[in-house]
Amino acid sequence: MMLLDFARSVAGTVTKAASKIPALEERFSLENRLVGPWPQGPFLWLHGASLGECKMLLSLAIQLQKDLDSCPSLLLTTQKVEVLEYLKTQNQNISYSIAPADTPQTMLAFLKKVKPIGLVLAENELWPGYLSSVRKIALKPSIAIISGRYQRSFSKADFSAIGFVSMQSGSDLSKIAEDLPPEVASNAIVGGNWKLLSWALSDTEIQEPQDPSVDTTFLSMHFSEWNSLYQMILSSIKRQEAVVLVPRRLTEIESFRNELIDQEILVLEWPLVQKGAVSLVTQYGRSAEVLQKSKTAVVGGSFNRLLGVHDFWEPLQYGVPTCIGPYARGQKNTVKSLVHAGVLAQIRSTADYSKRDIASIELIQSFLSHERTKIKNSYQSFLSFLKNLIPGRIHE
């Protein structure tokens, strides 16, 4: 643990030096990560990495305000500057901040100001300093992992502050159980993917889009996937399909635009759509409105082995038959089960793109009904954890 704390201290020194470089400071908001400002607590602290996780936590926060009679103030932090900008546009009674750097000095200042009642971590954001720092101030285990994904922990990571665990799959659960305290591991559950939480808790049924004007949406694509993406777009354009491209990163929009123009492909800006053209989405948070008009979707992060496949549940939630590429890093077991069930299509090369399987709406509806049950049950267990946690207090 001392070695880990030393490494975190070194990381803080490096981050402080990097914050003096204008380009890095503008892109990553390094100084704010180190010294704030952070709002005055106490808060229930929710933390996610990027847009998908933070949208999930945002929907969770809104639901908690409905379901908890004495819901504490909520703070949502993110690792991404652009995601923070998006969150601040949401008109909810929730505080938002860039996530604190995982260094001893920063965490001490952050916890003193924010005074977290508990910490809710989305997916795999198991920063060792977050875990150890909350453990030092908590009267009882006060960290929850929701919609968890897990491969392995940092060496010497301390999981003793974790009191609730809901993992996406049985494989994720079996891996993390080896590192959890026995009493927590015995109560850990498979709770599905909470990116579907709002839908799962509603009475809404999966419906296929009505009169869709988009043939294929390429969702959350990285520029490093361009070679594969171009071949698929070209295939669609030759068939006079209307295509929408949703880049994963706003900073890569112009790179995509320039490449498309260089290939003499007509580029429009969403919401304009035209057969034989590519409509480029240039703002965060518009994937839902695109998917509501889409016949099929292809999800990024799956055409480069170094990336992680992105949220394929979102298009399925809108009744859109969905395809991913040959790589499923971070979601291999879930992808395997979905592909085996015929709910998700996976192509091994872009040559297979035009022959990809199209799942029926009935199959999508059936599979997601099972997911709904897991999510609803795990959410109720999470509420019970919070109700037991909130009366507790944090050491001053």
TAPE-V552925 format. One record per backbone hydrogen bond with DSSP energy under -1.0 kcal/mol. NH is the residue of the N-H (numbers start at 1). CO is the residue of the C=O. E is the energy in kcal/mol with one decimal. If there is no record, write none. Layout:
NH:CO:E + NH:CO:E
This chain:
5:1:-2.5 + 6:2:-2.2 + 7:3:-2.2 + 8:4:-2.1 + 9:5:-2.1 + 10:6:-2.4 + 11:7:-2.2 + 12:8:-1.7 + 13:9:-1.9 + 14:10:-2.4 + 15:11:-2.5 + 16:12:-2.4 + 17:13:-2.0 + 18:14:-2.4 + 19:15:-1.8 + 20:17:-1.3 + 21:18:-1.9 + 25:21:-2.6 + 26:22:-2.6 + 27:23:-1.8 + 28:24:-2.7 + 29:25:-2.0 + 33:29:-1.4 + 34:30:-1.5 + 35:31:-2.7 + 36:32:-1.8 + 41:113:-2.8 + 44:73:-2.7 + 45:118:-2.5 + 46:75:-3.4 + 47:120:-2.8 + 48:77:-2.2 + 54:50:-2.3 + 55:51:-2.7 + 56:52:-1.8 + 57:53:-2.3 + 58:54:-2.4 + 59:55:-2.2 + 60:56:-2.1 + 61:57:-2.9 + 62:58:-2.2 + 63:59:-1.9 + 64:60:-2.6 + 65:61:-1.9 + 67:63:-2.0 + 68:64:-2.4 + 71:68:-1.1 + 75:44:-2.2 + 76:95:-2.7 + 77:46:-2.7 + 78:97:-1.3 + 79:49:-1.4 + 84:80:-2.0 + 85:81:-1.9 + 86:82:-1.5 + 87:83:-2.8 + 88:84:-2.0 + 89:86:-1.6 + 90:87:-1.9 + 92:90:-1.9 + 94:92:-2.2 + 95:74:-2.7 + 97:76:-1.7 + 99:78:-2.9 + 101:33:-2.6 + 103:101:-2.2 + 107:103:-2.7 + 108:104:-1.8 + 109:105:-1.9 + 110:106:-2.9 + 111:107:-2.6 + 112:108:-1.7 + 113:109:-1.6 + 114:110:-3.1 + 115:111:-2.0 + 117:43:-3.3 + 119:142:-2.3 + 120:45:-3.0 + 121:144:-3.2 + 122:47:-2.1 + 123:146:-2.3 + 125:122:-1.1 + 126:124:-1.7 + 127:125:-1.5 + 131:127:-2.0 + 132:128:-2.5 + 133:129:-2.3 + 134:130:-2.1 + 135:131:-1.8 + 136:132:-1.5 + 138:134:-1.6 + 143:161:-2.0 + 144:119:-2.9 + 145:164:-2.6 + 146:121:-2.5 + 148:166:-2.7 + 149:123:-1.1 + 157:154:-2.0 + 162:159:-1.6 + 163:143:-3.0 + 164:143:-1.5 + 166:145:-2.4 + 167:189:-2.9 + 168:148:-2.9 + 173:169:-2.1 + 174:170:-2.5 + 175:171:-1.7 + 176:172:-2.1 + 177:173:-2.2 + 179:176:-1.7 + 184:181:-1.1 + 185:181:-2.8 + 186:182:-2.0 + 187:184:-1.1 + 189:165:-2.2 + 191:167:-2.7 + 196:193:-1.6 + 197:194:-1.9 + 200:196:-3.1 + 201:197:-2.3 + 202:199:-1.2 + 214:293:-2.7 + 215:242:-1.8 + 216:242:-1.6 + 217:296:-1.9 + 218:244:-3.1 + 219:298:-3.0 + 221:246:-1.7 + 225:222:-1.6 + 226:223:-2.0 + 229:225:-2.7 + 230:226:-3.5 + 231:227:-1.4 + 232:228:-1.8 + 233:229:-2.9 + 234:230:-2.8 + 235:231:-1.8 + 236:232:-2.1 + 237:233:-3.0 + 238:234:-2.2 + 240:237:-1.9 + 241:236:-2.2 + 243:277:-2.1 + 244:216:-2.2 + 245:279:-2.8 + 246:218:-3.2 + 248:221:-2.9 + 252:249:-1.5 + 253:250:-1.5 + 256:252:-2.1 + 257:253:-2.7 + 258:254:-2.8 + 259:255:-2.0 + 260:256:-2.4 + 261:257:-2.4 + 262:258:-2.5 + 263:259:-1.4 + 264:261:-2.0 + 265:260:-2.5 + 268:278:-3.0 + 270:280:-1.9 + 272:269:-2.2 + 276:241:-1.7 + 277:274:-1.6 + 278:266:-2.7 + 279:243:-3.1 + 280:268:-2.6 + 281:245:-2.5 + 290:286:-1.6 + 291:287:-2.8 + 292:288:-1.8 + 293:290:-1.8 + 294:291:-1.6 + 295:214:-2.3 + 297:321:-2.0 + 298:217:-2.8 + 299:323:-2.5 + 300:219:-3.4 + 307:304:-1.8 + 309:329:-1.1 + 310:300:-2.3 + 312:310:-1.0 + 316:312:-1.2 + 317:313:-2.5 + 318:314:-1.1 + 319:316:-2.0 + 320:315:-2.6 + 323:297:-2.1 + 324:345:-2.3 + 327:302:-2.2 + 331:328:-2.4 + 335:331:-3.0 + 336:332:-2.4 + 337:333:-2.0 + 338:334:-2.3 + 339:335:-3.0 + 340:336:-2.3 + 341:337:-1.8 + 342:339:-1.0 + 343:338:-1.9 + 344:338:-1.3 + 345:322:-2.5 + 347:324:-2.3 + 352:349:-1.9 + 353:350:-1.4 + 355:352:-1.1 + 356:353:-1.5 + 364:360:-2.0 + 365:361:-2.6 + 366:362:-2.1 + 367:363:-2.3 + 368:364:-2.3 + 369:365:-1.4 + 371:367:-1.4 + 372:368:-2.5 + 373:369:-1.5 + 374:370:-1.7 + 375:371:-2.4 + 376:372:-2.7 + 377:373:-2.2 + 378:374:-2.3 + 379:375:-2.4 + 380:376:-1.8 + 381:377:-1.7 + 382:378:-2.1 + 383:379:-2.4 + 384:380:-1.8 + 385:381:-1.9 + 386:382:-2.4 + 387:383:-2.6 + 388:384:-1.7 + 389:385:-1.4 + 390:386:-3.2 + 392:389:-1.6 + 395:137:-2.1
